[in-house]
Amino acid sequence: MRALGQLVVDLGDSGMLKIMPILHRHLAEAPGTKNSHIRKAVCLGFSEVLNRAEKEYIGAYLNEIVKTVCMKLKQLSLSLSKFVAFPRFRIC
């Protein structure tokens, strides 16, 4: 995963432009599919990209980042709601 972060450091904005859509696409897969290990790896890669990217690149992709995080939080909320006694709450 560090290699992905290093790509962002080395390539800058063009690296973010290529990497963010790929990460978003893999995170968008429905939960519970057979590729859950891939989504976990993509989450780690997404975290590494955010940790290594410069602030101006994060600002430029903030809408995409927020959309991705909200999407995963909604999926998590839906999957957890069947196990908890309280109703779902609105996320994002």
C-alpha positions in Angstrom: 0.0 0.0 0.0 2.9 2.3 0.6 3.7 2.1 -3.1 0.3 3.6 -3.9 1.0 6.5 -1.6 4.5 6.9 -3.1 2.9 7.1 -6.6 0.8 10.0 -5.4 3.8 11.7 -4.0 5.8 11.2 -7.2 3.1 11.9 -9.7 1.2 14.6 -7.8 -2.1 15.7 -9.4 -1.9 13.4 -12.4 -1.5 10.5 -10.0 -4.5 11.5 -8.0 -6.5 11.9 -11.2 -5.7 8.3 -12.2 -5.9 6.6 -8.8 -9.0 8.1 -7.2 -11.5 6.8 -9.8 -10.0 3.3 -9.5 -10.3 3.3 -5.7 -13.8 4.6 -5.9 -14.9 2.0 -8.4 -13.6 -0.9 -6.2 -15.1 0.6 -3.1 -18.5 0.9 -4.8 -18.9 -2.9 -5.1 -21.8 -4.2 -3.1 -20.9 -5.4 0.4 -20.9 -9.2 1.0 -19.6 -10.0 -2.5 -16.8 -12.5 -2.9 -14.3 -9.6 -3.4 -14.5 -8.3 0.2 -10.7 -8.8 0.6 -10.2 -6.5 -2.4 -12.3 -3.8 -0.9 -10.3 -4.1 2.4 -7.1 -3.7 0.5 -8.6 -0.7 -1.4 -9.6 0.9 1.9 -6.0 0.6 3.0 -4.8 2.1 -0.3 -7.3 4.9 0.0 -6.0 5.7 3.5 -2.4 5.6 2.3 -3.3 8.0 -0.6 -4.9 10.4 1.8 -2.0 10.3 4.2 0.6 10.9 1.6 -1.1 13.4 -0.7 -0.4 17.1 -0.4 -3.2 19.2 1.0 -3.9 21.0 -2.2 -4.5 17.7 -4.0 -6.8 16.5 -1.3 -8.7 19.8 -1.6 -9.0 19.4 -5.3 -10.5 15.9 -4.9 -12.5 16.7 -1.7 -15.9 16.1 -3.3 -14.8 12.7 -4.6 -13.3 11.8 -1.2 -16.4 12.8 0.7 -18.6 10.9 -1.8 -16.5 7.8 -1.3 -16.5 7.9 2.5 -20.2 8.6 2.7 -21.0 5.7 0.3 -19.0 3.3 2.6 -20.6 4.7 5.7 -24.1 4.2 4.2 -23.2 0.6 3.3 -21.9 0.0 6.8 -25.0 1.5 8.3 -27.2 -0.7 6.2 -25.3 -3.9 7.0 -25.2 -3.1 10.8 -28.8 -2.1 11.1 -30.0 -5.7 11.0 -27.9 -6.5 14.0 -28.8 -3.6 16.3 -32.0 -2.6 18.1 -32.2 1.0 17.0 -33.4 2.2 13.6 -31.0 3.5 10.9 -29.9 7.0 11.1 -29.2 9.4 8.2 -25.5 9.5 7.1 -24.3 12.2 4.7 
